[in-house]
Amino acid sequence: MRQKQALTVMMSGKNVFLTGPPGAGKTYVLNEFIRRAKAKGKRIAVTASTGIAATHIGGTTIHSWSGLGIRDELTAHDERWLTDNEKLTKRYNATDILVIDEVSMLHGARLDMINKAAKLLRLNDLPYGGMQVILVGDFFQLPPISRDNSLVDFVYTSAAWEELDMSICYITEQHRQAESDGLLELLEAMRSGDITDEHRRLLGGRMQKTVPSDVTVTRLYAHNIDVDAINQRHLKALTTKIKSSQMQFKGNKQRIESLVKSVLAPELLELKVGAEVMFVANNFAEGFANGSRGQVIDFRGDQPVVRLMSGRIIHVEPYSWNFSEDGKVKAEVAQLPLRLAWAITIHKSQGMSLDAAEIDLSKAFTPGMGYVALSRVRSLDGLYLQGVNRTAFSMHPEIHEFDRRIRIDSAGLSVKTEDILDEVVAPSKTAGSPTIDIDDELFDALKTWRLARAAADAVAPFMIAHNSALTAIAANPPSTSSQLLSLPGFGKAKVESYGDDILRVVAKHMADISPAAKR
């Protein structure tokens, strides 16, 4: 399927799985879809399965957005907490389209959990409470991590995937790797399970290549133990003074243990001037994101000053990660949001696009690991291979059959789909100083209702609803409680108290004007 065909399907309002090999332009299509959808007034939540992936699309993690955090299941207590959470209720109801990138690393159980939460908070039994869902990813990438070595819980095996009835947009164009250098053909051979001696010779030509002194590379390794050893060796080689930062803990012991496992910052962080580092948290106001690379250039007291690869200087302060429940922090850990980054694991590289990388696949241990590592680089010339084993060429056995099925589905859809038209999209109404078109007659009807209700309840009219809230209704007339919840000025309590009355006023007004509209 072509990129413009995928955009046509996505703009039609269907739930879509957008996929294709690295370099096919999935991120381009996604960004173009977001631009066009926002221009049409759609409210979009942009998320990803990991923090690093989220930074590439300017979003947040799905764990954070959904409010479900590190939970593995939704208990009855969790459901009560969700329904009482005003902030999450507003967030879910103020979203028309939910985007989740890098879904290959997301557990199917989590897709089901978010589906359940969305139905609950949006008061709507449709899949995901009626939101359009766009899933983006490539299942030849690394699978979700299984804590107990059980069967891999891919999202396409979930009940939510079945409910969503995904339209498959499998992009076959290529834009990242240069077609002439052989890397694209190698990656396609790995996807089809057809590695030849010629492909092995191609990789052999990049074995033990020396990285030029003027080239900055990211070093990718399979195991944390190797990454840690390399980072410590480089740190020790620096002659500058070492500074240490110990992680601080507070709260429930069990929750703390879960937080420590999920946070990428080490419990003991040792740094020196000259250390290569990577940020492991998002703070866009301060100018860094999860995955930002830089170098320590100074210390202010015990706190490092980091120069990003972009040149920006950041004075790094401790960062807090917490687990909250019922509005209360149950566990919290604090540490400088950094880790050493002369080397990183292949898992943490997923979603990156690199000009050059030094890669060691001699200890690859899981299907897809070699594919992810090799597909990070834009060309064969940027690959410096230190070693490779047989596992590096393997893919998860389920994926080949799944890939075959979705290629067929996408091909069938593409036959029926035209390219989306090129257009100059007008700026979104939310940009700059918006001009809001409101239905004046509906606004007057709502004010009349408000006065009557205020008199009946013996309260001031503004306590029923402010003019700004009535303006929001007149600009976007709701037909359901869920839609009313999404508007500013209407929380759960107000919708419960006045929602039925407001919806009746709106419904009567819309019925009164429908004959005129038809003429």
C-alpha positions as CSV (number, residue, x, y, z in Angstrom):
1,M,0.0,0.0,0.0
2,R,1.2,3.5,-0.8
3,Q,1.5,6.2,1.9
4,K,-1.3,8.3,0.4
5,Q,-3.6,5.3,0.4
6,A,-2.9,4.7,4.1
7,L,-3.8,8.3,4.8
8,T,-7.1,7.9,2.9
9,V,-8.0,4.9,5.2
10,M,-6.9,6.6,8.4
11,M,-8.9,9.8,7.5
12,S,-12.0,7.8,6.9
13,G,-12.3,7.2,10.7
14,K,-11.6,3.5,10.7
15,N,-9.4,1.8,13.3
16,V,-6.1,1.2,11.6
17,F,-2.9,-0.9,12.1
18,L,-0.2,1.1,10.3
19,T,2.8,-1.1,9.6
20,G,5.7,-1.8,7.2
21,P,9.4,-2.3,7.3
22,P,11.8,0.3,8.8
23,G,12.2,3.3,6.5
24,A,8.8,2.8,4.8
25,G,7.6,6.1,6.2
26,K,5.3,5.1,9.0
27,T,6.3,8.1,11.1
28,Y,5.8,10.4,8.1
29,V,2.3,9.0,7.5
30,L,1.4,9.2,11.2
31,N,2.5,12.9,11.4
32,E,0.7,13.8,8.2
33,F,-2.5,12.1,9.6
34,I,-2.2,14.0,12.9
35,R,-1.8,17.3,11.0
36,R,-4.8,16.7,8.8
37,A,-7.0,15.3,11.6
38,K,-6.2,18.3,13.9
39,A,-7.0,20.6,11.0
40,K,-10.5,19.1,11.0
41,G,-10.9,19.7,14.7
42,K,-10.1,16.2,15.9
43,R,-8.7,15.9,19.4
44,I,-5.8,13.4,19.3
45,A,-3.8,11.7,22.1
46,V,-0.4,10.7,20.7
47,T,1.3,7.9,22.7
48,A,3.8,5.1,22.4
49,S,4.7,1.9,24.2
50,T,8.1,3.2,25.5
51,G,9.4,6.6,26.5
52,I,12.1,6.7,23.8
53,A,9.6,5.9,21.1
54,A,7.2,8.6,22.5
55,T,9.9,11.2,22.0
56,H,10.1,10.6,18.3
57,I,6.4,11.4,17.8
58,G,6.2,14.2,20.4
59,G,3.9,12.2,22.7
60,T,3.9,10.4,26.0
61,T,3.8,6.7,27.0
62,I,0.5,4.9,26.8
63,H,1.0,3.8,30.4
64,S,1.1,7.4,31.5
65,W,-1.7,8.7,29.3
66,S,-4.1,5.9,30.2
67,G,-3.5,6.4,33.9
68,L,-2.9,2.7,34.3
69,G,0.8,3.0,35.0
70,I,2.5,-0.3,35.9
71,R,-0.7,-2.2,36.7
72,D,-0.9,-5.7,35.3
73,E,-4.6,-5.9,35.6
74,L,-7.7,-3.9,36.5
75,T,-9.2,-4.9,39.8
76,A,-12.7,-3.9,41.1
77,H,-10.9,-1.4,43.3
78,D,-9.0,0.0,40.3
79,E,-12.3,0.5,38.4
80,R,-13.8,2.4,41.3
81,W,-10.7,4.6,41.4
82,L,-10.9,5.2,37.7
83,T,-14.5,6.3,37.8
84,D,-13.8,8.7,40.6
85,N,-10.8,10.2,38.9
86,E,-12.0,13.5,37.4
87,K,-8.8,14.2,35.5
88,L,-8.8,10.8,33.7
89,T,-12.5,11.0,33.0
90,K,-11.9,14.4,31.3
91,R,-8.8,13.1,29.4
92,Y,-10.6,10.1,27.9
93,N,-13.7,12.0,27.0
94,A,-11.7,14.8,25.4
95,T,-10.0,12.4,23.0
96,D,-11.4,11.6,19.5
97,I,-8.4,9.6,18.3
98,L,-5.9,7.5,20.3
99,V,-2.6,6.8,18.6
100,I,-0.2,4.1,20.0
101,D,3.2,3.8,18.4
102,E,5.6,0.9,18.6
103,V,2.9,-1.6,19.5
104,S,5.1,-4.6,18.9
105,M,6.5,-4.1,22.5
106,L,3.0,-3.7,24.0
107,H,1.3,-6.6,25.8
108,G,-2.1,-7.7,24.5
109,A,-3.3,-7.6,28.1
110,R,-2.6,-3.9,28.3
111,L,-4.6,-3.2,25.1
112,D,-7.5,-5.0,26.8
113,M,-7.0,-3.0,30.0
114,I,-7.2,0.3,28.2
115,N,-10.2,-0.8,26.2
116,K,-12.0,-1.6,29.5
117,A,-11.0,1.7,31.0
118,A,-12.1,3.7,28.0
119,K,-15.5,2.0,27.9
120,L,-15.9,2.7,31.7
121,L,-14.9,6.4,31.6
122,R,-16.6,7.3,28.3
123,L,-19.8,5.5,29.3
124,N,-19.8,3.8,25.9
125,D,-19.6,0.0,25.2
126,L,-18.2,0.5,21.7
127,P,-14.5,-0.6,21.3
128,Y,-12.3,1.9,23.2
129,G,-15.5,3.8,24.1
130,G,-16.0,5.0,20.5
131,M,-12.5,6.5,20.0
132,Q,-10.8,6.0,16.7
133,V,-7.7,3.9,17.4
134,I,-4.5,4.1,15.3
135,L,-1.9,1.4,16.2
136,V,1.6,1.8,14.6
137,G,4.4,-0.7,14.6
138,D,6.3,-3.6,13.0
139,F,6.0,-7.0,14.6
140,F,9.4,-8.0,13.3
141,Q,10.8,-5.6,15.9
142,L,11.3,-6.8,19.5
143,P,8.3,-8.5,21.1
144,P,6.9,-7.5,24.5
145,I,9.1,-8.6,27.4
146,S,7.7,-11.7,29.2
147,R,8.5,-11.7,32.9
148,D,7.9,-15.4,33.3
149,N,9.1,-16.8,29.9
150,S,5.5,-17.6,29.0
151,L,4.1,-17.3,25.5
152,V,4.6,-13.9,24.0
153,D,1.5,-11.8,24.5
154,F,1.3,-9.9,21.2
155,V,-1.3,-7.2,20.9
156,Y,-2.9,-8.9,17.9
157,T,-3.9,-11.8,20.1
158,S,-5.9,-9.6,22.4
159,A,-9.7,-9.4,22.6
160,A,-9.4,-5.6,22.0
161,W,-7.7,-6.1,18.7
162,E,-10.6,-8.4,17.6
163,E,-13.1,-5.8,18.8
164,L,-11.4,-2.9,17.0
165,D,-11.7,-4.7,13.6
166,M,-8.4,-3.2,12.5
167,S,-8.0,-2.1,8.8
168,I,-4.4,-3.0,7.8
169,C,-2.3,-0.4,6.1
170,Y,1.0,-2.2,5.2
171,I,3.2,0.4,3.6
172,T,5.7,-1.0,1.0
173,E,7.5,2.1,0.0
174,Q,11.1,2.6,1.2
175,H,12.8,5.9,2.2
176,R,15.5,5.2,4.8
177,Q,18.2,2.8,3.6
178,A,19.9,3.4,0.2
179,E,18.6,0.7,-2.1
180,S,22.0,0.2,-3.8
181,D,24.1,-0.7,-0.7
182,G,22.3,-4.0,0.0
183,L,21.1,-3.3,3.5
184,L,17.4,-3.0,2.4
185,E,17.6,-6.4,0.6
186,L,19.1,-8.0,3.7
187,L,16.3,-6.7,6.0
188,E,13.7,-7.9,3.5
189,A,15.4,-11.3,3.4
190,M,15.2,-11.4,7.3
191,R,11.5,-10.6,7.1
192,S,10.9,-13.4,4.6
193,G,13.1,-15.9,6.3
194,D,15.3,-16.2,3.2
195,I,18.8,-15.3,4.4
196,T,21.4,-16.4,1.8
197,D,25.2,-16.8,1.8
198,E,25.4,-13.5,-0.1
199,H,23.6,-11.7,2.8
200,R,26.1,-13.2,5.2
201,R,29.0,-12.1,3.1
202,L,27.5,-8.6,3.0
203,L,27.6,-8.5,6.8
204,G,31.0,-10.1,6.9
205,G,32.3,-7.1,5.0
206,R,31.3,-4.8,7.9
207,M,32.9,-7.1,10.6
208,Q,35.5,-5.4,12.8
209,K,35.5,-2.2,10.7
210,T,37.2,0.5,12.7
211,V,35.1,3.6,13.5
212,P,36.8,6.7,12.1
213,S,37.9,9.2,14.7
214,D,35.7,11.9,13.3
215,V,32.5,9.7,13.4
216,T,30.2,9.7,16.5
217,V,28.6,6.3,16.9
218,T,26.0,4.8,19.2
219,R,27.1,1.4,20.5
220,L,24.4,-1.3,20.7
221,Y,24.7,-4.5,22.7
222,A,22.4,-7.4,23.5
223,H,22.9,-7.6,27.3
224,N,22.8,-5.1,30.1
225,I,26.0,-6.7,31.6
226,D,28.0,-5.9,28.5
227,V,26.6,-2.4,28.3
228,D,27.4,-1.7,32.0
229,A,31.0,-3.1,31.6
230,I,31.6,-0.9,28.6
231,N,30.2,2.2,30.2
232,Q,32.2,1.6,33.4
233,R,35.4,1.1,31.5
234,H,34.9,4.4,29.7
235,L,34.0,6.1,32.9
236,K,37.1,4.8,34.7
237,A,39.3,6.0,31.8
238,L,38.3,9.6,32.5
239,T,40.7,11.4,34.8
240,T,38.2,13.8,36.1
241,K,36.7,13.6,39.6
242,I,33.8,11.1,40.2
243,K,30.4,12.3,41.5
244,S,27.8,9.9,42.9
245,S,24.1,10.1,43.3
246,Q,22.1,7.5,45.2
247,M,18.4,6.9,44.4
248,Q,16.0,8.0,47.2
249,F,12.9,5.9,48.1
250,K,9.7,6.7,49.9
251,G,6.5,4.7,50.4
252,N,5.2,1.1,50.1
253,K,8.1,-1.4,49.7
254,Q,6.4,-3.6,47.1
255,R,5.5,-0.5,45.0
256,I,9.0,0.9,45.3
257,E,10.4,-2.4,44.0
258,S,8.1,-2.2,41.0
259,L,9.0,1.4,40.3
260,V,12.8,0.7,40.5
261,K,12.4,-2.0,37.9
262,S,10.4,0.2,35.6
263,V,12.7,3.3,35.9
264,L,15.7,3.3,33.7
265,A,17.8,5.4,36.1
266,P,20.3,3.3,38.1
267,E,20.0,3.1,41.9
268,L,23.7,4.3,42.1
269,L,24.7,6.8,39.4
270,E,28.4,7.6,39.1
271,L,29.4,10.5,36.7
272,K,32.4,12.5,35.7
273,V,33.0,15.4,33.5
274,G,33.3,14.0,30.0
275,A,30.8,11.1,30.6
276,E,28.5,10.2,27.8
277,V,24.9,10.1,29.1
278,M,21.3,9.6,28.1
279,F,18.2,11.1,29.7
280,V,15.7,8.6,31.0
281,A,12.7,10.9,31.6
282,N,10.7,13.6,29.8
283,N,10.9,17.2,30.7
284,F,10.1,19.1,27.6
285,A,10.0,22.5,29.4
286,E,13.7,21.9,30.4
287,G,14.6,20.7,26.9
288,F,15.2,17.0,27.3
289,A,13.3,13.8,26.7
290,N,13.6,10.1,27.4
291,G,16.4,9.1,25.0
292,S,18.1,12.5,24.6
293,R,21.9,12.0,24.4
294,G,24.6,14.3,25.7
295,Q,27.8,14.7,27.6
296,V,28.6,16.0,31.2
297,I,30.6,19.2,30.8
298,D,30.5,20.5,34.4
299,F,29.0,20.1,37.9
300,R,27.2,22.6,40.1
301,G,27.7,21.2,43.5
302,D,26.8,17.5,43.0
303,Q,24.4,18.2,40.1
304,P,25.7,17.7,36.5
305,V,25.6,20.1,33.6
306,V,24.9,18.3,30.4
307,R,25.4,19.5,26.8
308,L,23.0,17.7,24.5
309,M,24.1,16.6,21.0
310,S,21.9,19.5,19.8
311,G,24.2,21.9,21.7
312,R,21.6,22.8,24.4
313,I,23.0,23.1,27.9
314,I,21.0,21.6,30.8
315,H,21.5,21.9,34.5
316,V,20.2,18.5,35.6
317,E,18.2,18.2,38.8
318,P,16.8,15.1,40.5
319,Y,13.6,13.7,39.0
320,S,10.7,12.0,40.8
321,W,8.8,8.9,39.6
322,N,5.8,7.9,41.6
323,F,2.8,5.6,41.9
324,S,-0.4,7.2,42.9
325,E,-3.7,5.8,43.9
326,D,-6.9,7.5,45.1
327,G,-5.1,10.8,44.6
328,K,-2.3,9.8,47.0
329,V,1.3,9.0,46.3
330,K,1.8,5.4,47.5
331,A,5.5,5.1,46.4
332,E,8.1,7.4,45.1
333,V,11.7,7.2,43.9
334,A,14.0,10.1,43.1
335,Q,17.2,10.2,41.1
336,L,19.1,12.2,38.5
337,P,17.2,11.3,35.2
338,L,20.4,10.0,33.6
339,R,22.3,6.8,32.8
340,L,25.7,6.3,31.2
341,A,25.4,6.0,27.4
342,W,28.7,5.1,25.7
343,A,26.7,1.9,25.0
344,I,23.0,1.1,25.3
345,T,21.0,-2.2,24.9
346,I,19.4,-3.0,21.6
347,H,16.0,-3.0,23.4
348,K,16.5,0.7,24.2
349,S,17.4,1.5,20.7
350,Q,14.1,0.6,19.2
351,G,12.6,3.6,17.5
352,M,15.9,5.2,16.9
353,S,17.3,6.1,13.4
354,L,21.0,6.4,13.4
355,D,23.6,7.6,10.9
356,A,26.2,5.2,12.4
357,A,26.2,2.5,15.0
358,E,28.7,0.0,16.4
359,I,26.7,-3.2,17.0
360,D,27.6,-6.5,18.7
361,L,25.2,-9.3,17.9
362,S,27.5,-12.2,19.1
363,K,25.2,-12.6,22.1
364,A,21.8,-12.0,20.5
365,F,19.3,-14.0,22.5
366,T,15.8,-13.3,21.3
367,P,14.0,-13.3,18.0
368,G,14.0,-9.9,16.2
369,M,17.1,-8.6,18.1
370,G,19.4,-8.6,15.0
371,Y,16.7,-7.1,12.8
372,V,16.0,-4.2,15.2
373,A,19.8,-3.5,15.6
374,L,20.6,-3.6,11.9
375,S,17.5,-1.6,10.9
376,R,18.6,1.3,13.2
377,V,21.2,2.4,10.7
378,R,20.3,4.4,7.5
379,S,23.0,2.8,5.3
380,L,25.5,-0.1,5.3
381,D,28.4,2.4,5.5
382,G,27.1,3.4,8.9
383,L,27.3,-0.1,10.3
384,Y,30.3,-1.2,12.3
385,L,29.6,-4.9,13.2
386,Q,31.6,-6.4,16.1
387,G,30.1,-9.9,16.0
388,V,27.0,-11.9,15.0
389,N,25.5,-15.3,16.0
390,R,22.7,-17.5,14.5
391,T,20.0,-16.1,16.7
392,A,20.6,-12.7,15.3
393,F,19.0,-13.7,12.0
394,S,15.9,-15.3,13.6
395,M,12.4,-13.9,14.0
396,H,9.6,-15.0,16.3
397,P,8.0,-18.0,14.5
398,E,4.5,-16.6,14.8
399,I,5.3,-13.4,13.0
400,H,6.0,-14.8,9.5
401,E,2.4,-16.3,9.3
402,F,0.9,-13.1,10.8
403,D,2.8,-11.0,8.4
404,R,1.6,-13.1,5.5
405,R,-2.0,-12.6,6.5
406,I,-1.8,-8.8,7.0
407,R,0.0,-8.3,3.7
408,I,-2.9,-10.0,2.0
409,D,-5.4,-7.9,3.9
410,S,-3.6,-4.7,3.1
411,A,-3.3,-5.6,-0.6
412,G,-7.0,-6.3,-0.8
413,L,-7.8,-2.9,0.9
414,S,-5.3,-1.0,-1.4
415,V,-7.2,-2.2,-4.5
416,K,-10.3,-0.4,-3.2
417,T,-8.5,2.7,-1.9
418,E,-7.6,5.9,-3.8
419,D,-4.6,8.1,-2.9
420,I,-5.6,11.0,-0.6
421,L,-5.7,14.3,-2.4
422,D,-2.9,16.7,-2.0
423,E,-4.2,19.8,-0.3
424,V,-3.2,22.9,1.6
425,V,-4.7,22.2,5.0
426,A,-6.0,25.3,6.9
427,P,-4.5,25.8,10.3
428,S,-6.3,24.1,13.2
429,K,-8.9,26.2,15.0
430,T,-6.9,25.6,18.1
431,A,-3.9,27.4,16.8
432,G,-3.2,31.1,17.4
433,S,-6.2,33.1,18.4
434,P,-9.2,30.9,17.6
435,T,-12.5,32.2,16.1
436,I,-15.3,30.1,17.7
437,D,-18.5,29.6,15.7
438,I,-21.4,29.2,18.1
439,D,-25.1,28.6,17.7
440,D,-26.5,31.8,19.2
441,E,-30.1,30.4,19.5
442,L,-28.8,27.3,21.3
443,F,-26.7,29.6,23.6
444,D,-29.8,31.6,24.4
445,A,-31.8,28.5,25.1
446,L,-29.2,27.2,27.4
447,K,-29.1,30.5,29.3
448,T,-32.9,30.4,29.7
449,W,-32.6,26.9,31.1
450,R,-29.8,27.9,33.4
451,L,-31.9,30.8,34.9
452,A,-34.9,28.5,35.5
453,R,-32.7,25.8,37.1
454,A,-30.8,28.3,39.3
455,A,-34.2,29.7,40.5
456,A,-35.4,26.2,41.3
457,D,-32.2,25.3,43.2
458,A,-32.0,28.7,44.8
459,V,-28.4,29.2,43.7
460,A,-26.6,31.8,41.5
461,P,-26.7,31.0,37.7
462,F,-22.9,30.8,37.5
463,M,-23.0,27.9,40.0
464,I,-24.9,25.9,37.4
465,A,-22.6,26.7,34.6
466,H,-20.4,29.6,33.5
467,N,-21.0,31.4,30.2
468,S,-17.8,29.8,28.9
469,A,-19.2,26.3,29.5
470,L,-22.5,27.2,27.7
471,T,-20.4,28.7,24.8
472,A,-18.5,25.4,24.5
473,I,-21.9,23.5,24.2
474,A,-23.2,26.0,21.6
475,A,-20.0,25.6,19.6
476,N,-19.9,21.8,19.8
477,P,-23.5,20.5,20.7
478,P,-23.2,17.2,22.5
479,S,-25.6,14.3,22.1
480,T,-24.2,12.0,24.8
481,S,-23.0,12.4,28.4
482,S,-19.6,11.3,27.2
483,Q,-19.4,14.2,24.7
484,L,-20.6,16.6,27.4
485,L,-17.9,15.3,29.8
486,S,-15.2,16.2,27.2
487,L,-16.2,19.9,27.2
488,P,-14.5,22.5,29.4
489,G,-16.4,23.3,32.6
490,F,-18.1,19.9,32.9
491,G,-16.8,17.4,35.3
492,K,-18.5,14.2,36.4
493,A,-20.5,15.8,39.2
494,K,-22.0,18.5,37.0
495,V,-22.8,16.0,34.3
496,E,-24.6,13.8,36.9
497,S,-26.5,16.9,38.2
498,Y,-27.4,18.7,35.0
499,G,-26.4,16.5,32.1
500,D,-29.8,15.1,31.3
501,D,-31.4,18.6,31.3
502,I,-28.7,20.0,29.0
503,L,-28.9,17.2,26.6
504,R,-32.7,17.6,26.4
505,V,-32.2,21.3,25.6
506,V,-29.7,20.5,22.9
507,A,-31.8,17.7,21.4
508,K,-34.9,19.9,21.3
509,H,-33.0,22.7,19.6
510,M,-31.4,20.4,17.1
511,A,-34.8,18.9,16.3
512,D,-36.3,22.4,15.9
513,I,-33.7,23.5,13.4
514,S,-33.5,20.2,11.4
515,P,-36.3,21.1,8.9
516,A,-34.6,24.4,8.1
517,A,-31.3,22.6,7.8
518,K,-32.8,20.1,5.3
519,R,-34.3,23.0,3.2
